[in-house]
Amino acid sequence: APFFLIFAVFQLIPLGSTIYYSFFEYYRSGLKIIGPTFVGLKNYITLFATDLPKYFGNTLLLWIIGFIPQIAISLLLAAWFTDLRLKLKGQTFFKTVIYMPNLIMASAFAMLFFALFSDNGPVNAALVGMGILKEPFSFLNSVWGNRGLIGLMNFLMWFGNTTIMLMAAIMGVDPTLYEAAELDGCTPNQMFWKITIPLIRPILVHHDHVPEQPPVQQELRYGRRGLGGAVPGVRSALRDRLHGPDQGGRRPEQGRAQGPQAGGQTGEGRKSIMSHAVKTRSEKATLAARRTVCYAALVLLSFLCLFFFYVLVINSTRTHFEIQKGFSFLPGKSLMTNLKNVLSDANIPVLTGVRNSLIVSGCSAALSVYFSALTAYGIYAYNFRFKKAAFAIILLIMTMPTQVSALGFLQLITKMGLKNSFIPLIIPSIAAPAVFFFMKQYLDASLPMEIVEAARIDGAGEFYTFNHIVLPIMKPALAVQAIFSFVSSWNNYFIPALVLDTADKKTLPILIAQLRSADFLKFDMGKVYMLVAIAILPVIIVYLLLSKFIVRGVALGGVKG
């Protein structure tokens, strides 16, 4: 109930208000308010008569530049990390590093890119020094240079997060399907495209519920009972999907004697299934080549992720003049000077911003995790009339951009007297569809209904059961989503910039953007780097301390059986 109530108040009503007023003329001219006057479709006609199609094309192009490489590389990394035959070493390090750019707030990332790719920035200095360019290239004044930087920013910030979620999805695929496929002689590529991709498609499109599953997918789910009783059905479905049925509709495996592995191996787990011994030299050579490509790609991506942090740390120790001279691999001697300049700037109350960000992020993460878990438990444990509709509505919310209802949201909180307060930034986090989605997946995988029914038989109340039995089982998922929610709220700029007005209420992302818009003559790059370092230091410390929960918790959330 709290989830849907908050969603209705802070998301549905603002969205309806935004759509309603789009048919009216309603604006302020000086001190005079014009309207609201109904004008029908006039606003839409006027809008489409402007450069809107051009803006739409630019947005679509940036989406393609940022999304296509991100999803392709994330899928590839997730497949590598979950393929035990590769036996990749250092996976914990690589998984930790590729997620780190997601910790940097967008305003800080933009500031960092502005400094790195400026005409006299370290990127141009390196390219000229290596002889790749004869003179610095103006990335910031080039259309395609800007598009490329935006695409690179989006890729670096989100590909690690996407990889981890896709890993959970792949690890949630029933491992008996892969063994059945191997028994039928399927190649790794066939298994990836014909088994993995179809079964993780709901994660790719943020939609996990289909009222009627395709018959093939229904047959695939029989594998959960173990190989002993389900291999014929599983193998038949896989054979049809991979090769098609024989003429006359006969299954290719009909009449074929089952191998010894098909009869008695049940529940041996992913490791025994996915790590069969390589039988031929050609297969060993192929695995060695794949492993080499994996390490090369992982090292390159890790370098890209860590390079920005290294530049940030180095330049936070240098003066503005030293930074203007070019990039240096060695730290400077102005760390304390830059720190003092940042803390003494009355226009940029950094410590107040840190306090405000901690309050908003901490409260938002706590509310988001608890109420999303409660809602997921309600959908999972109870059968009610509109259960499917409720689940579909929650997932539909995930596709709705925050910007769509921003004006209606701002108008609503102004009427409620909540402008310039933390309440509109904290309370709406109760309705967090993405967190709910993960919690629901985790419950499906990890909570047998027999435990809940046993607690009910023993006389436990529903809230007692949830708080004392269900929540302890969900600890890994709670830890993962607490970190994700905290980082997301910590880095949020758009809504706080609309809601907060006074300096004593502003959060760190607003202060960083404010510093970027300062007088150019007073612009101190050493100070900028130091402020960005201060902004991301708390989340990096939390992440490094709790990173094991992200990998383990997401993995546990994906395992089904």
C-alpha positions in Angstrom: 0.0 0.0 0.0 2.7 2.6 0.8 4.4 1.9 -2.5 1.3 2.5 -4.6 0.2 5.4 -2.5 3.5 7.3 -2.9 3.6 6.4 -6.5 0.1 7.8 -7.1 0.9 11.0 -5.2 4.4 11.8 -6.4 4.5 10.3 -9.8 1.0 9.5 -11.2 -0.6 12.9 -10.2 2.3 15.0 -11.5 2.2 13.0 -14.8 -1.5 13.5 -15.1 -1.1 17.2 -14.3 1.6 17.6 -16.9 -0.5 16.0 -19.6 -3.6 18.1 -18.5 -1.8 21.4 -18.6 -0.2 20.6 -22.0 -3.6 21.5 -23.5 -3.7 25.0 -21.9 -1.9 28.3 -22.3 -0.5 28.9 -18.8 2.6 31.0 -18.2 4.0 34.0 -16.3 4.7 37.4 -18.1 6.6 39.6 -15.6 4.4 39.7 -12.5 1.2 38.7 -14.4 0.1 35.1 -14.8 -1.5 34.3 -18.1 -4.1 31.5 -18.1 -4.8 28.8 -17.7 -6.7 29.1 -21.0 -7.7 26.0 -23.0 -6.0 25.9 -26.4 -6.4 22.3 -27.4 -3.6 20.9 -29.6 -2.1 24.4 -30.2 0.9 23.7 -28.0 1.7 20.4 -29.7 1.4 22.0 -33.2 3.7 24.8 -32.1 6.1 22.4 -30.6 6.3 20.2 -33.7 6.7 23.3 -35.9 10.0 24.1 -34.1 13.2 22.1 -34.2 11.7 19.3 -32.1 12.3 16.6 -34.7 15.9 17.7 -34.9 16.2 17.4 -31.1 14.6 14.0 -31.2 17.1 12.9 -33.8 20.0 14.1 -31.7 18.7 12.3 -28.6 18.2 9.1 -30.6 21.7 9.4 -32.0 23.2 9.9 -28.6 21.2 7.0 -27.2 22.5 4.8 -30.0 26.1 5.9 -29.4 25.8 5.3 -25.7 23.5 2.3 -25.5 24.5 -0.1 -28.3 28.2 -0.4 -27.2 27.2 -0.5 -23.6 24.7 -3.4 -24.0 27.0 -5.3 -26.4 30.1 -5.1 -24.2 28.1 -5.7 -21.0 26.6 -8.9 -22.5 30.0 -10.0 -23.6 31.5 -9.4 -20.1 28.6 -11.1 -18.4 29.0 -14.1 -20.6 32.8 -14.3 -19.9 32.4 -13.9 -16.1 29.7 -16.6 -15.9 31.6 -19.1 -18.2 33.5 -21.3 -15.8 35.4 -23.0 -18.6 37.4 -19.8 -19.2 38.7 -19.9 -15.6 39.4 -16.2 -15.5 41.6 -15.1 -12.7 41.2 -11.8 -10.9 37.4 -11.6 -11.5 36.8 -9.8 -8.2 39.2 -7.1 -9.1 37.8 -6.6 -12.6 34.2 -6.6 -11.4 35.0 -4.0 -8.7 36.9 -1.7 -11.1 34.3 -1.7 -13.9 31.6 -0.6 -11.5 33.6 2.3 -10.0 32.7 4.9 -12.7 29.1 4.4 -11.8 29.9 6.0 -8.4 30.8 9.4 -9.9 27.9 11.8 -10.1 27.0 13.0 -13.6 27.9 16.6 -12.9 31.3 15.5 -11.5 31.9 13.3 -14.5 31.0 16.2 -16.9 33.4 18.4 -15.0 36.1 15.8 -15.2 35.7 15.3 -18.9 35.7 19.0 -19.5 39.1 19.2 -17.9 40.5 16.1 -19.5 39.5 16.8 -23.0 40.0 20.6 -23.1 42.5 21.9 -25.7 45.3 21.9 -23.1 44.0 18.9 -21.2 45.9 15.7 -20.5 44.2 13.8 -23.4 45.3 16.3 -26.0 48.8 16.5 -24.4 49.2 12.7 -24.5 48.0 12.5 -28.1 50.3 15.3 -29.3 53.2 13.9 -27.2 52.8 10.5 -28.8 52.7 12.0 -32.3 49.2 10.9 -33.0 48.1 14.6 -33.4 50.2 17.5 -34.7 48.1 20.0 -32.7 45.4 19.7 -30.0 42.0 18.7 -31.2 39.1 20.8 -30.0 36.8 18.1 -28.6 34.5 20.5 -26.9 33.9 22.7 -30.0 33.3 19.8 -32.4 29.8 18.4 -32.9 31.0 14.9 -33.2 33.6 15.4 -30.6 30.9 16.4 -28.1 28.7 13.5 -29.2 31.6 11.1 -28.8 32.4 12.4 -25.3 28.7 12.1 -24.2 28.6 8.5 -25.5 31.8 7.7 -23.8 30.6 9.2 -20.5 27.3 7.2 -20.6 29.2 4.0 -21.5 31.7 4.3 -18.7 29.1 5.3 -16.1 26.7 2.5 -16.8 28.4 -0.5 -18.4 29.6 -1.9 -15.1 26.1 -1.7 -13.5 24.6 -3.3 -16.6 27.2 -6.1 -16.6 26.5 -7.0 -13.0 22.7 -7.1 -13.6 23.1 -9.2 -16.7 25.4 -11.6 -14.7 22.5 -12.1 -12.3 20.2 -12.8 -15.2 22.5 -15.3 -16.8 23.2 -17.1 -13.5 19.4 -17.3 -13.0 19.1 -19.5 -16.1 18.6 -23.2 -15.1 22.0 -24.8 -15.4 20.5 -28.1 -16.6 19.6 -26.5 -19.8 23.3 -26.0 -20.6 24.1 -29.6 -19.8 21.3 -30.8 -22.0 22.5 -28.6 -24.8 26.1 -29.9 -24.4 24.7 -33.5 -24.6 23.1 -32.6 -27.9 26.4 -31.2 -29.2 25.6 -27.5 -29.1 28.5 -25.0 -29.4 29.0 -22.2 -26.9 27.7 -19.7 -29.4 24.5 -21.7 -30.0 23.9 -21.9 -26.3 24.4 -18.2 -25.9 22.1 -17.1 -28.7 19.5 -19.8 -28.4 19.3 -20.3 -24.6 20.9 -17.4 -22.7 19.6 -14.5 -24.8 16.0 -15.6 -25.0 15.8 -16.3 -21.3 17.4 -13.1 -20.2 15.4 -11.0 -22.6 13.0 -9.8 -19.8 16.0 -8.3 -18.0 17.2 -6.6 -21.2 13.8 -4.9 -21.7 13.1 -4.4 -18.0 10.1 -6.6 -18.2 10.0 -10.0 -16.4 6.4 -11.0 -16.6 4.5 -12.4 -19.6 1.0 -13.7 -19.0 1.4 -16.6 -21.4 4.9 -17.9 -21.8 5.9 -19.3 -25.2 5.6 -23.1 -25.2 9.3 -23.6 -25.7 10.1 -21.5 -22.6 7.5 -23.5 -20.6 9.3 -26.7 -21.6 12.6 -25.2 -20.6 11.4 -24.6 -17.1 10.9 -28.3 -16.6 14.6 -28.5 -16.1 14.2 -27.2 -12.6 13.1 -30.6 -11.4 16.5 -32.1 -12.3 18.0 -34.1 -15.1 16.6 -37.4 -13.9 13.0 -36.6 -14.8 13.2 -33.8 -17.3 16.0 -34.4 -19.8 13.7 -35.6 -22.6 11.5 -32.6 -22.5 14.4 -30.2 -22.0 16.4 -31.7 -24.8 13.4 -31.8 -27.1 12.7 -28.1 -26.6 16.4 -27.3 -27.1 16.7 -29.4 -30.2 13.6 -27.7 -31.7 15.0 -24.3 -30.9 18.5 -25.0 -32.1 17.9 -27.3 -35.1 14.2 -27.6 -35.6 12.2 -30.8 -35.4 12.8 -33.7 -37.8 10.4 -34.3 -40.6 7.0 -35.6 -39.5 7.4 -33.8 -36.1 9.6 -36.6 -34.6 12.0 -35.4 -31.9 15.6 -36.1 -32.9 16.4 -37.7 -29.6 13.4 -40.0 -29.6 14.6 -43.6 -29.5 18.1 -42.6 -28.6 19.6 -44.0 -25.4 20.3 -41.5 -22.8 23.9 -41.1 -21.6 24.9 -42.0 -18.1 24.9 -38.3 -17.1 21.2 -38.0 -17.9 20.1 -40.6 -15.5 21.3 -39.8 -12.1 23.0 -36.4 -11.8 20.6 -34.0 -10.2 21.3 -30.6 -8.5 25.0 -30.8 -8.9 25.1 -27.0 -9.6 26.6 -24.8 -12.2 30.2 -25.6 -11.6 29.9 -29.4 -12.4 27.7 -28.6 -15.4 29.7 -25.7 -17.0 33.3 -26.9 -16.4 33.5 -30.1 -18.4 37.0 -31.2 -19.3 38.2 -30.1 -22.7 38.7 -33.1 -24.9 40.6 -32.0 -27.9 43.6 -29.8 -28.6 41.6 -27.6 -30.9 39.1 -26.9 -28.1 42.0 -26.1 -25.7 43.5 -23.7 -28.3 40.1 -22.1 -28.8 39.7 -21.6 -25.0 43.2 -20.2 -24.7 42.5 -17.7 -27.5 39.2 -16.7 -25.9 40.9 -16.3 -22.6 43.6 -14.0 -24.1 41.0 -11.8 -25.7 39.1 -11.7 -22.4 42.1 -10.5 -20.5 43.1 -8.0 -23.1 39.6 -6.5 -23.1 39.3 -6.5 -19.3 42.7 -4.8 -18.9 41.8 -2.1 -21.4 38.4 -1.4 -19.8 40.0 -1.4 -16.3 42.6 1.1 -17.5 39.8 3.4 -18.9 37.9 3.1 -15.6 40.9 3.8 -13.4 42.5 6.4 -15.6 39.9 9.0 -14.7 40.3 8.4 -11.0 44.1 8.6 -11.3 43.9 11.9 -13.1 41.4 13.2 -10.5 43.7 12.3 -7.6 46.9 13.7 -9.3 45.3 17.0 -10.3 43.7 17.5 -6.9 47.3 17.9 -5.6 48.3 20.5 -8.3 47.7 24.2 -8.7 45.7 25.7 -11.5 48.8 27.0 -13.2 50.4 23.5 -13.1 47.3 21.9 -14.5 47.2 24.4 -17.3 50.8 23.5 -18.3 49.8 19.9 -19.0 49.3 16.5 -17.5 51.7 15.0 -15.1 51.9 11.4 -13.8 53.4 12.6 -10.5 51.4 14.3 -7.8 51.9 17.9 -6.9 52.4 19.6 -3.6 49.2 21.6 -3.3 46.8 19.1 -1.8 46.3 21.0 1.4 46.1 24.3 -0.4 43.4 23.1 -2.7 41.5 21.6 0.2 41.7 24.8 2.2 40.5 26.8 -0.8 37.5 24.6 -1.2 36.6 24.6 2.5 37.0 28.3 2.8 34.9 29.3 -0.1 31.7 30.9 1.3 29.9 30.5 -2.0 30.5 26.7 -2.0 29.5 25.3 1.4 31.1 21.9 0.9 30.7 20.5 4.4 27.0 21.6 4.4 26.6 19.9 1.0 28.2 16.7 2.3 25.8 16.7 5.3 22.8 17.3 3.1 23.8 14.6 0.6 24.3 12.1 3.5 20.9 12.9 4.9 19.0 12.6 1.6 20.9 9.6 0.4 20.8 7.7 3.7 17.1 8.2 4.3 16.3 7.5 0.6 18.2 4.3 0.6 16.7 3.0 3.8 13.1 3.8 2.7 13.6 2.5 -0.8 15.1 -0.8 0.3 12.6 -1.6 3.1 9.4 -0.7 1.3 10.5 -2.2 -2.0 11.2 -5.5 -0.2 7.8 -5.2 1.6 6.1 -4.7 -1.8 8.0 -7.5 -3.4 7.0 -9.8 -0.6 3.4 -8.8 -0.9 3.4 -9.6 -4.6 5.3 -12.8 -4.1 3.5 -14.2 -1.1 -0.2 -13.3 -1.7 -2.6 -14.1 -4.4 -5.1 -11.4 -5.0 -7.3 -10.3 -7.9 -5.2 -7.6 -9.5 -1.8 -9.2 -8.7 -0.7 -9.4 -12.4 -1.9 -5.9 -13.1 -0.1 -4.5 -10.0 3.2 -6.2 -11.1 2.8 -4.9 -14.7 2.1 -1.4 -13.5 5.2 -1.4 -11.3 7.4 -2.5 -14.2 5.8 0.1 -16.5 6.9 2.8 -14.1 10.5 1.7 -14.8 10.2 2.9 -18.4 9.0 6.4 -17.4 11.7 9.1 -17.4 11.8 11.4 -14.4 11.8 14.5 -16.7 8.4 13.7 -18.1 6.5 14.5 -14.9 9.1 17.0 -13.5 6.9 20.2 -14.1 3.8 18.5 -12.5 6.0 17.3 -9.6 7.4 20.8 -9.0 3.9 22.3 -9.1 2.6 19.7 -6.7 5.2 20.1 -4.1 4.9 23.9 -4.3 1.2 23.7 -3.5 2.0 21.3 -0.7 4.5 23.7 0.8 7.4 21.3 0.4 9.6 23.4 -1.9 13.1 23.9 -0.6 12.9 20.9 1.7 14.3 17.4 1.8 10.9 15.7 2.0 10.2 15.6 -1.8 13.7 14.1 -2.3 13.2 11.4 0.4 9.6 10.3 0.5 9.2 9.4 -3.2 12.0 6.9 -2.9 9.5 4.6 -1.2 8.2 3.8 -4.7 11.4 2.6 -6.4 10.4 0.2 -9.2 14.0 -0.9 -10.1 14.6 -1.9 -6.4 11.3 -3.7 -6.2 12.1 -5.6 -9.5 15.4 -6.9 -8.0 13.8 -7.8 -4.7 11.0 -9.7 -6.5 13.7 -11.6 -8.5 15.5 -12.4 -5.3 12.4 -13.7 -3.5 11.5 -15.9 -6.5 15.0 -17.5 -6.2 15.6 -17.7 -2.5 12.4 -17.8 -0.5 10.4 -21.1 -0.3 6.8 -20.4 0.5 7.0 -23.4 3.0 8.9 -21.1 5.3 6.2 -18.5 5.3 3.5 -21.0 5.7 5.3 -22.6 8.6 5.5 -19.2 10.3 1.8 -18.7 9.8 1.0 -22.1 11.3 3.1 -21.2 14.3 0.9 -18.1 14.8 3.4 -15.4 13.6 1.8 -12.3 12.3 2.4 -11.1 8.7 4.7 -8.2 9.7 6.5 -10.4 12.2 7.1 -12.9 9.5 8.4 -10.3 7.1 10.6 -8.5 9.6 12.1 -11.5 11.5 12.1 -14.2 8.9 11.9 -12.8 5.4 14.3 -9.8 5.8 17.2 -11.9 7.2 16.9 -14.2 4.2 17.1 -11.1 2.0 20.2 -9.6 3.6 22.4 -10.0 0.5 19.8 -8.3 -1.7 19.2 -5.6 0.8 22.9 -4.8 1.0 23.2 -4.6 -2.8 20.2 -2.4 -3.3 21.1 -0.2 -0.3 24.5 0.5 -2.0 22.9 1.1 -5.4 20.1 3.3 -3.9 22.6 5.3 -1.9 24.9 6.0 -4.9 21.9 6.9 -7.1 20.5 9.4 -4.6 24.0 10.8 -3.8 24.6 11.4 -7.5 21.1 12.8 -8.3 21.2 16.3 -9.7 18.1 16.9 -11.7 15.3 16.8 -9.0 17.4 18.5 -6.2 18.2 21.3 -8.6 14.5 21.9 -9.1 13.5 21.6 -5.5 16.3 23.2 -3.4 16.9 27.0 -3.5 18.9 28.1 -0.5 22.6 27.4 -0.1 22.1 25.6 3.3 19.9 23.0 1.6 21.9 22.3 -1.6 23.5 18.9 -2.2 26.9 18.2 -3.6 26.0 17.7 -7.3 24.4 21.2 -7.3 27.5 22.7 -5.7 29.7 21.1 -8.4 27.5 22.4 -11.2 27.5 25.8 -9.4 31.3 25.9 -9.3 31.5 25.1 -13.1 29.3 28.2 -13.8 31.5 30.5 -11.7 33.3 33.5 -13.1 35.9 32.2 -15.6 38.5 34.6 -14.4 38.2 33.1 -10.9 38.0 29.5 -12.2 40.5 27.3 -10.3 40.9 23.8 -11.8 42.8 22.6 -8.7 39.8 23.6 -6.6 37.5 21.9 -9.1 39.4 18.6 -8.9 39.5 18.7 -5.1 35.7 19.3 -4.9 35.0 16.4 -7.2 37.4 14.2 -5.1 35.5 15.2 -1.9 32.2 14.5 -3.6 33.1 10.9 -4.7 35.3 9.9 -1.8 32.5 8.8 0.6 30.8 6.6 -2.0 34.1 5.1 -3.1 35.0 4.1 0.5 31.5 2.6 1.1 31.8 0.8 -2.2 35.2 -0.7 -1.6 34.2 -1.9 1.8 31.0 -3.5 0.6 31.8 -4.4 -3.0 31.8 -8.1 -2.1 28.1 -7.8 -1.3 27.4 -6.4 -4.8 29.0 -9.3 -6.6 27.7 -12.0 -4.1 24.3 -10.5 -3.6 23.6 -10.1 -7.3 24.8 -13.6 -8.0 22.6 -15.0 -5.2 19.7 -13.1 -6.6 20.2 -14.7 -9.9 20.5 -18.3 -8.8 17.3 -20.3 -9.1 16.7 -23.8 -8.0 
